[in-house]
Each structure stands twice: as C-alpha cells, then as structure tokens.
Amino acid sequence: MTDSPSPFPIGEFLPNGSTYRTDPPLPPSDPTIGYKLNHLMLRIRDPEASLSFYVNLMGMRTVFTFNTGPFTIYYLGYPQTDADRADLQAWGEKTCGVLPHTLGLLELYHIHGSEKQPKGYYTTGNDAPHLGFGQVGFTIPDVKSALERLKRAGVKVLKDLGVSTRESIPLSSYEVGKGVGKGEIHTNYSKILDQIAFVADPDGYLVELVPQNIQN
C-alpha cells in the first residue's frame, strides 16, 4: 500500500494503451488533428554565450534570426541529412519555408538590455520559490562522450552519469520542506536515471542528455 496521490503503481513504466490509459479516443474528425509541438522558447541574457553552447557544443544550427526592435529572436534546429549539413544556408531557407511544420526547434529570445542585468536575472524554473519549468531535453547517441566533451569546454555538470539520488534531480529541498515530493526514487526509475545527465546552459537552464539507446 502507498499514500501516493498518483493513481499509478510505483515503479511501472506504462505506455499509452495500458490498463491505466486515461486519454480519450482521437478520431480523424477531432479538431486538434494537425496540431504539432513546434518549439519552446528560452529567455537569454548573452546571445554569444548561448549560441556558443547550443550551436558549437550541442550541434544545433541557426534557422533564422530576427531583430524585432525590442528583442532579437534566434531559431535553432538540427539539419537531418548529409545534404542539409553540407549546405546550411539552403537548409535554413528550406526550413523557413516549412517552419510551422518543423518539429524540435529551440527559440532563444534576447530582450535588448537584459545583457546589462546581473547573472540570475532570469529564473530557470528550478530556483525556489520560483519553481515551474524543468529542462530542455536532448537525446544523444553517446551521453558519456558528449558529457566528457562538455566538461572539457567548462560546462557545469548538474548530474553526472551513475547518479540517481533525490538530490541529483529537480526535486528541491524547498519542496521537501513544504511536505511535497515525499518518498524515495524507485529502483526501476533509478536504472534509467543513472543513464541520464544534466548540465547547465549559460543562463543556468537545465539541459538533459538522454541516451538514444537507453537500457530499461
């Protein structure tokens, strides 16, 4: 027995379609057919530092930039083919043409003047009491080698491989002090969490590195 407020058994991975499925049917006539999760946006203070991280270290490339007056937008994505990687200008132009249908984009949002504000001007969603946003997740062919390369570049590691303690994930002592998030990490999840790493981008946002060949 457990006093967990979740209706699901602890430690079980439940794909949609399981006994506990709660989603309603999605018929062809549903008004949301065609919706896509296109991008997420992060406010940044230092475009040079943020672009160096996401472009030079994480391998993304710029789809477009747009100085709107009060702020500049940087849209980033991943070229998916050898041809796209060989001609980044053509890839960017092509992607702009199908931008509303392109998945997995990252928007960096530099409000002019924010670079003059002190570090910590933006909250990351993981700093108490301003909790909310968690992390940006990337799947990586080889997390170990990627993490070693990021370490050599001076990137701050927030959770290393082989670590799956409560303290190593976005489950803060502030929340524990409020009486929420009680309980220990189940061993079934620990096996997965051990294979995942977290680093910090230049503004302190959590960046999750998940192996593409994760072992359950």
N, C-alpha and C positions, 0 to 999 in steps of 0.2 A: 504494500500500500504506500501511497505517497500523498503529500498535501500540495503537490504541484498544481497550479491553476491551469496548466495545459491539459487538453483532453487526450493527448497522445502519450503512449508509453515511452518511458525514458530509454534512450539508447538505441531506438529503432529508426532506421532510415526508411522513410515511407514515400515512394514515388507516387505521383498523382495516378489515381486509378486504384489505389489500395482500399482496403476495407474502410479506412478513415477518411476517404476523399470527401471534401466539403464543397468543391467547386460545382456550380450549376452547369448544365449542358451548354455547348457553344454551337448552335446550329448555323448553317450558312446564311440565314436571314438576320443573325444578330447584328445590331447597329455598330458594334465595335470591330467587325471584320475589316481588316486592312490597317488597323492601328499598329504602330511599331514603336518600340523603345529606341529612340534615335540617339540621344546624347544626355550627358549630365554636365553641369557647369560648376566650376570652382572659381571663387574669387582669389586673385593672386596679387601680391604686392610688387614683386620683382620679375617682370617678364623674362629678362635674360636668364635668371636663375631657374625659373620654372621651365622655360623652353629647353634649357640645357639638360634638365632632369628628364623631362618626358620625351624629348627628341633624341638627344645624344645617348642617354643611358637606358631609356625604356624603348627606344626604336620607333616611336611614332613619327609621323611626318605631317607637315602643315598642309591642310586642305585649302584654307584661305585665312586672311587676316582682314579686319575691317575697323578702321579708326572712325568711330561714330561721332566724335567730338568730346563728350564727357568720359568716354571709356573706349578701349580697344579690345576687340574680340579676336581670339586665336582658336580656330577649329583644328583639331588634330585627329588623325586616324592612322590605320595600318594599310599600306599597299599590300594586296593579297597575292599578286602574281609576279613572276620574274619580269614580265614586260612592264608592269606598273613600277616596280622598283628601279628599273633601268631608265625610266623617263618620268621623273617625279612631277615635272610641270604638266605633262599630258595627263597623268593620274589625277592631279589636283583639279585640272579643268574638267575632266570627265566626272569626278566625284561631285564637284559643284553642280553639275547638270542633273545629278540624281540625288542631291543632298537629302531631301525628305524621305528617301527610301534606303538610305545608307545607315547601317547599324554600327553600334560600338564607337561612337565619336565622343571626344572629350573637348569641352569648351572651356578655355581659360579666359577669365574676364578681369581685365586690368582697368580699374577705375582710376583715372588720372589724378595724381596727388596722393594716392594711397601708399606709393613708394616712400613718401616722406614720413609716414606714420611708423611708430616703433614696432619691432617684431612682436607678434602676438596680437596685432590689431584685429585680425580676423580670428574668430574661434573656429576650431576644426570639427566641432560636434562631439569631441571626446574629452573636452575640458570641463570639469564640473564647475559651476552648476549648469553650464550651457551644453547639455548633452542632447544628442539627436543623431546627426549624420554620422555614419560609421566609417566606411572606407571606400576607396576605388579598388576594384579587383581586376587583376590581370592573370590569365593562365599562361604558364611558362613551360617550354619543353624540358628545361633542366633548371630547377629552382636553385640547387646548390651552386652551380657555376654562376648563375645570374647574381645570387646573393654575394658570392665572393667578389665579383666584379664591382658591384655596387659598394661594397665595403672599401675596396681599394680606391674608389672615387670619393670616399669620405661621406657617403650617405649614412645617416643614422639608422641603425637596426633597432626596431622596437620589439620584435620577437624573432628569435633565431629558430632554425630547424631543430627538431627533437625536444621542443619545449611546449608543454600543453597545460600549464598551470592557470588557475583563475587570474593570477596577477599579470599573465602574459598576453591577455586578450582584452578587448574593450569592455571590461566588466569592472568598473571602478570601485575603489574603496568607499567613495562617496555614496554610491548606490547601496553597497553593503551596509553602510551606516544608516541608510534610510530604511533598511529591512527588506530590500528587494534583491532579486538575483541570488536567493539562498540556494544552497546545495552544492555538491561537487560535480566537476566535469565527468560525465560518464566515460568509461574506458573505450567504448565504441567510437565516441567522438574524439577522444584523445589520440587515437591511432591516426585519424585524419588530420587533426590539428598539428600533430608532430611534423607533418609533411608541408605545412604552410608557414610562410614567413611574412612578417610585416616590417616595412621600412617607412621612413618619414620623407615626404617631399619637402621642398624648400620652405613652404608655409606651415609645415607640420601636419598636413593631412596624412592619414594612414593610407598606405598603398599595400595591398595584399597580393602576395605572389603565390599562386596556386599551381601545383603541378598538373600538366595535361594528362599524365598517366598516374593519377592518384590511386593509391592502393587502399582498398577498404578492409 
